[in-house]
Amino acid sequence: MIIAKEFPNKEFATKAELFEALRTNKKTLIAQKKLITKQGDAIKQILPTANADKKANKALTIEDKNVNKINAQLVINTTGLMDSHGDVHIAGIWNKTIKENRGMLLLQEHEMTFDKIISDKVTPKAQTFDWHELGFDYKGQTEALVFDAEIEKNRNTFMFNQYVKGYVKEHSVGMRYVKMDLAINSESEEDKSEKIVWDKYINTVANKEEAENQGYFWAIQEAKAIEGSAVVKGSNHATPTINIEAAKSTSEKNEPSPDTQKKLFYQSLFKN
């Protein structure tokens, strides 16, 4: 028997029967998915690939106790990976929301409360990586939603320390779906339009074998990002911390480089 997450109280004898239920209820299922603010799902976590423990988690342990502010580069989401919801985010999914929504937050585990805000100084961007750059054995590339965040210790001391010690290895995006479609691997004439979607995107799915075993996925072409969160385990595991470094103080930022200082020194001699 087959049990699908879209129909938790029903069992299907064959994939063909499941595909028929998906096709018949497609509009309703899409409407339901668009109404939900999607967040991480730690219970139905995707199992990582063999080298997933080699994630590009370049967080540095900062021993200087006087460091009260850090700059973090964080992967909040990656495209081309079927997650635990059966969703595959398509490259370009974040283009519109990055332009329109500059007020994104970095949260602790999707909790939209004052004490769970890690940073409100976030610059989102879409950046392309080879999968191996993020520490995964998948072939090809992914377009990641990346947060460049300034994190202050006094805003959320606990999470500040988690980042400094290199403990935050996964993230998750809180979002609303805007454009999506159903992809089904079926040769039935009734599934013709869903098969077109499947053929269009299946070769861009990094964990293609998992998608083929399931026989279908939801292709998400556009989403509105609301926040990004640090999580223990997310529905998309390929979301590491890329880099952590101590933020420069205002005086350091304004101090001229050694070459510039030397130039200014000689200029002052000639003036005198």
C-alpha positions in Angstrom: 0.0 0.0 0.0 1.1 3.6 -0.7 0.6 6.4 1.7 1.1 10.0 0.4 1.6 13.1 2.6 -1.1 14.8 0.6 -3.7 12.2 1.7 -2.7 11.2 5.3 -5.9 9.3 6.0 -5.9 7.3 2.8 -4.0 4.3 1.3 -3.5 3.7 -2.4 -3.0 0.3 -4.0 -0.9 1.5 -6.9 0.9 4.7 -8.0 -1.6 5.0 -10.8 -4.3 5.3 -8.2 -2.3 7.9 -6.3 -1.6 9.9 -9.5 -5.3 10.0 -10.3 -6.1 11.4 -6.8 -3.3 14.0 -7.2 -4.5 15.0 -10.6 -8.2 15.2 -9.6 -7.4 17.2 -6.5 -4.6 19.3 -8.0 -6.3 22.7 -7.8 -7.4 22.2 -4.2 -4.0 20.9 -3.1 -2.2 23.8 -4.7 -4.6 26.3 -3.1 -4.0 24.6 0.3 -0.2 24.8 -0.2 -0.4 28.4 -1.1 -2.4 29.3 2.0 0.2 27.7 4.3 3.3 29.6 5.5 5.8 26.8 4.8 8.5 26.2 7.4 11.0 23.5 8.3 9.8 20.0 9.1 12.3 18.3 11.3 10.3 15.1 11.7 10.3 14.2 8.0 13.9 15.2 7.5 15.6 14.1 4.2 18.5 11.8 4.9 21.7 13.5 3.7 24.1 12.0 1.1 27.3 10.2 2.2 29.4 13.3 2.4 26.8 15.7 3.9 28.9 15.9 7.1 31.4 17.9 5.0 29.1 20.9 4.7 30.7 24.3 4.0 30.2 25.3 7.6 33.1 27.7 8.0 32.0 29.2 11.2 34.9 30.3 13.3 35.2 29.9 17.0 35.9 33.5 18.1 37.8 33.3 21.4 37.9 37.1 21.9 35.3 37.7 24.6 35.1 41.3 23.5 33.5 40.4 20.2 29.9 41.5 20.4 29.0 41.6 16.7 29.6 39.1 13.8 28.9 39.1 10.1 27.4 35.8 8.9 26.9 34.4 5.4 24.1 31.8 5.6 22.4 29.5 3.1 18.7 29.7 3.9 17.4 27.6 1.0 18.7 25.8 -2.1 16.9 25.0 -5.3 16.8 21.8 -7.2 16.4 19.5 -4.2 13.2 17.6 -3.4 12.6 18.3 0.3 10.6 16.4 2.9 7.4 18.1 1.7 7.9 16.6 -1.8 8.6 20.1 -3.1 11.4 21.1 -5.6 12.2 24.8 -5.6 13.1 26.0 -9.1 15.9 28.4 -9.9 14.6 32.0 -10.1 12.1 31.3 -7.3 13.4 34.1 -5.1 14.0 36.8 -7.8 10.8 38.8 -7.2 10.8 38.5 -3.4 14.4 39.7 -3.1 13.5 42.9 -5.0 10.3 43.6 -3.1 10.9 42.4 0.4 13.9 44.0 2.1 12.5 43.6 5.6 13.4 39.9 6.1 14.3 38.6 9.5 16.7 36.0 10.8 14.9 34.0 13.4 15.4 31.2 15.9 13.4 28.2 14.7 10.7 30.2 12.9 9.5 31.9 16.1 8.2 35.3 15.2 8.6 36.8 18.7 10.9 39.5 19.9 13.1 37.2 22.0 13.6 34.8 19.0 14.9 37.4 16.6 18.5 36.8 15.8 19.0 39.7 13.4 16.9 42.3 11.5 20.0 43.5 9.6 19.7 41.1 6.8 20.6 41.4 3.1 19.1 38.6 1.0 20.5 37.5 -2.3 20.3 34.6 -4.8 23.7 33.0 -5.4 24.7 30.1 -7.6 27.0 27.4 -6.2 28.3 24.0 -7.3 26.8 21.5 -4.9 30.3 20.4 -3.8 31.0 24.0 -2.7 28.3 23.5 -0.1 29.7 20.1 0.9 27.4 17.8 -1.0 28.1 15.1 -3.6 25.2 16.1 -5.9 26.1 16.9 -9.5 25.5 20.3 -11.0 24.6 23.6 -9.4 22.0 25.1 -7.2 20.7 28.6 -6.7 20.8 29.4 -3.0 18.9 32.0 -1.1 21.7 33.6 1.0 21.4 35.9 3.9 24.3 38.3 4.7 23.4 39.1 8.3 24.9 41.3 11.0 24.3 39.5 14.3 24.7 41.3 17.6 25.3 39.5 20.8 22.8 41.5 22.9 19.9 40.8 20.5 19.9 37.0 21.0 22.9 35.9 23.1 22.1 32.2 22.9 22.0 32.1 19.1 25.0 34.5 18.8 27.0 31.9 20.7 25.6 29.0 18.6 26.9 30.7 15.5 30.3 31.7 17.0 30.9 28.1 18.1 29.9 26.7 14.7 26.9 24.8 15.9 24.4 26.1 13.4 24.6 23.8 10.4 21.1 24.1 8.9 18.6 26.8 8.0 15.0 27.0 6.8 12.9 29.6 5.0 9.5 30.7 6.1 7.6 31.5 3.0 4.3 31.6 1.0 4.1 29.9 -2.4 3.0 32.1 -5.3 3.5 29.9 -8.4 3.7 26.2 -8.5 2.7 23.1 -10.5 2.4 19.3 -10.2 5.0 17.0 -11.9 4.0 13.4 -12.4 6.1 10.6 -14.0 3.2 8.9 -15.8 2.7 7.8 -19.4 -1.1 8.1 -19.0 -2.8 10.5 -21.4 -4.7 11.9 -18.5 -1.4 12.9 -16.9 -0.1 14.5 -20.0 0.2 18.1 -18.6 1.8 16.9 -15.4 4.3 14.7 -17.4 5.4 17.8 -19.3 6.2 19.5 -16.0 8.1 16.3 -14.9 10.1 16.2 -18.1 10.9 19.9 -17.8 12.4 19.8 -14.3 13.4 16.2 -13.4 17.0 16.5 -14.7 17.5 19.6 -12.5 16.7 17.6 -9.3 19.8 16.8 -7.4 18.3 13.9 -5.5 16.7 12.6 -8.7 16.5 9.0 -7.5 14.3 10.0 -4.6 12.0 11.9 -6.9 11.8 9.0 -9.3 11.0 6.6 -6.4 8.2 8.9 -5.3 6.9 9.4 -8.8 5.9 13.0 -8.5 6.8 16.3 -6.9 5.6 19.9 -6.6 7.6 22.3 -8.8 7.7 25.7 -7.0 8.5 28.5 -9.5 7.9 31.5 -7.2 7.6 32.0 -3.5 7.5 35.0 -1.1 10.1 34.7 1.6 9.1 36.1 4.9 12.0 35.1 7.1 15.0 32.7 7.4 15.6 30.7 10.5 18.4 28.8 12.2 17.1 25.2 12.8 18.5 22.0 14.2 17.1 20.0 11.2 15.1 21.4 8.3 13.1 20.0 5.4 16.0 20.9 3.1 19.3 19.8 4.7 21.5 21.6 2.1 21.4 24.9 4.0 24.8 25.4 5.8 26.5 28.3 7.4 29.1 29.5 4.9 31.1 31.9 6.9 31.3 33.7 10.3 33.6 36.5 11.1 34.0 39.2 13.7 32.5 42.5 12.5 34.9 45.4 12.2 34.3 48.2 14.6 33.4 51.7 13.3 36.9 52.9 13.9 38.4 49.9 12.0 36.0 50.5 9.1 37.0 54.2 8.8 40.8 53.6 9.3 42.8 54.0 6.1 44.7 51.1 4.7 48.5 50.9 5.4 49.2 52.0 1.9 46.9 55.0 2.2 48.3 55.9 5.5 51.8 55.9 4.0 50.6 58.0 1.1 49.0 60.5 3.5 52.2 60.7 5.5 54.4 61.6 2.6 51.7 64.1 1.4 51.9 65.8 4.8 55.7 66.1 4.5 55.4 68.0 1.2 52.8 70.3 2.5 55.1 71.3 5.3 
